[in-house]
């Protein structure tokens, strides 16, 4: 497995924190980013305590954006504004968009309409020089933070228009689920993957579980 330097923009939230932990325990160097350097440092210390020998640091979001691969794990509100502020640091990078634009009302969760089609495509418009990949939309933040390997039954669906970047992210998925990510097609598939999270939230509420996704019938290697 190729070890990478991974920056997590919005890494103090549940999803970012959980993904950062999974990457750190597999040996990747992780930079936690936040609007508050103090919060980022605190989260980094918490992860470091659970990954002896790991390399985890915390700082502002622009420090996380300087990594080889940059995950964006922020709420959709303010997403575009944040990317605009980090644009210069993100040029030429592989950006993994994990953002799920969701709304909630009395009927439950639902996908928001996004002018660009999806948060991932919005990212590609704002930073056209970056290689944008959508992934890790459907993995439970609670399960990510657990010490157990209870994600091994799940698949990480990966979409993108750059084949090499997508392959790198599919391999990185092994750090989370223990198996390579599933190629879900072009970046526009994020229009389906992002709001699909609302379905999982509804299932979780109905059955009181933390559900995930698995694609059956695929050839598996490793």
C-alpha positions, 0 to 999 in steps of 0.5 A: 500500500502506498502511504500518502499525506492526506489533508482533511479539510473540516477534519474536526467534524464527525466524518472528517475525524473518523476518516482521519483516524482510519487513515492514520492507523494505516500509516498515512500522514494526516493533517487535520484542518479547521477554521480553528487551529486550536480545535484542529490541534485538539482533534489531532492529539485525540487521534494521535493518542489512538494511533501510537506511532502515527503522524497526525497534526492539526492546523488551519484548513489551508494547511490541510489543503497543502497535502498530497490528497485533500478530503473535503468533509465540511457541511454543504452550507458555506462549501463554495465559499470555503473552496474559493478561499482555498483555491490556490492551495488546491490547484493540481491536487487530488480532491476527495469530495465527501460532502452530502448536500442534505436538508431536513424537514418534518418528513425527514432527510432529502437531497438539496438541489445543487446548481452544478449538479452535486457538491463534487461537480461544484468543487470541480467548477471552482478548482478546475485545475484539480482532479476531483473524486467523489467518495466516502459519502455513505460510511457511518461516522460512528463506525469510522471512529470505532476501533473494530473492523466493522466496516469490512462488509461495506463498499466505498463507491468512488466516482470521477473523471480522472482515471488515475486519481480515481484509482488512487482513491479506490486504493485509499479506500482499503484503509477504511473498509479493508477492500478496494473501492468500487468504481461508480463511474464519472463525476456526475454520478455524485448527483446520485451518490450524495443524496443517497445518503438521505436514504441511509439516514432514513433506514437507520432511523427506522431500524435503529442501525448504522447501515452501509452499502455493499455491492454484490456480484463483483469480482474481488481481488486481494 
